[in-house]
Amino acid sequence: MSFKTISVIGLGYIGLPTAAMFASRKVNVIGVDVNKHAVDTINQGRIHIVEPELDMLVHAAVTEGYLRAVMIPEPADAFLIAVPTPFLPCAEGEIPAPDLTYIESACRGIAPVLKKGDLVILESTSPVGATEQVAEWLAAARPDLSFPQTVADAADINVAHCPERVLPGHVVRELVQNDRVIGGISATCSNRSVELYKIFVEGDCIITNARTAEMAKLTENSSRDVQIAFANELSMICDKLDINVWELISLANRHPRVNILQPGPGVGGHCIAVDPWFIVSKTPAEARLTHMARVVNDSKPDWVIEKVKIAIADFLQANPEKTTKDITIACYGLAFKPDIDDLRESPALHIAKRISQIHNGTVITVEPNISVLPEFLCNLELVSTESALKCADIHLMLVDHAEFKTLNVSSGIIVDTKGIW
Ligand code: SAJ
């Protein structure tokens, strides 16, 4: 095997499972992260993130000696960069632009230990042109080595983009089974990358160029964002026209070539609500539909909050002896999507927080996938489903967790953003 040691830079939601997967195939893996807590936790055979089955995989890899974590990169035969690509700060209403600082600093970290024959793969979701930029950064740091942008197949170092496409909650299975898009800067870069991924990937590894691979990943998530935006737009139209949007969508989806997604309280997570901006910021004049989908989906939480305000007014009209202080609002679900415990970038969480700021009565939350609320939510109260059902005057359904689908809400006003009650 030509890859005796593989290094994964960035041990987060993608990097750690990827590192553990290579290690499970008995390849030596060196994970690198700037977060000391993450490094220490992994070296104890434990994990610092939540993902089904990952704990067992990491525990076995560390105990058997195939995976260890460090803070400073060490020599390896292949380097996979899986660091975050957030936005640069921007004013409200402006188009957010990607921040490549973490990728640049990963390049600075690995450049000193690169040797002839090494492969560098950018896995982070990136704007078009980022892989070429990685090759440029590495070439500038290591003028003694040759790179594919100048000598193509004859390069000392091969560079490719291979975006991750796994679904949070199903990462371990999807890492193995999903097809991979592989975009090398030269044919050799691509072929070497296929050889690397075939260590554990059972799906097809499909070769293209780096720019197309970058755009493929952005396109997948933008396509989902546009489709969800259509569903969310329909939900707002139907509300105005007094039509049940869930019934409407299920009827329309009976057409053999129609497959509308489901509306909700907005789009959360770290990918679908972010990646379309990488297209829009690069080609703002052309990416009109992609841009508008972001605007529609980002506007949905405010629309939900307006619906809650209307529910409060309706409650007061029906109970003229009461004031807003007497009203208890229960928010069901805080995660960014069903049946996970991930609260980051969650529209449900944003809505619950906003309601607690604007409502002077009681706001309670139910989230069966967590046992305590994180500290930054100290103004919210986490209660059991039973007590929310008993004491709330307004029931706000935000996430269609399995546990909620069978609930019987027999009293109070229901605001259902997921159409399950
Ligand atoms: N959502 C809806 N309606 C729907 C489907 C989803 O409102 O019909 C909402 C969810 O509630 C959630 C958000 O969209 O708030 C995103 O959830 P998701 O399940 O669509 O996607 P993610 O963010 O968990 O993972 C996506 C996946 N991309 C695609 O399905 C095209 C995954 O395969 C990617 O690897 C991941 O982004 C990523 O890392 O880019």
Residues whose N, C-alpha, C, O or C-beta is under 5 A from the ligand:
A	BS01	SAJ	E164 R165 V166 L167 P168 E220 N221 R224 I228 L261 Q262 P263 G264 G266 V267 G268 G269 H270 C271 I272 F336 K337
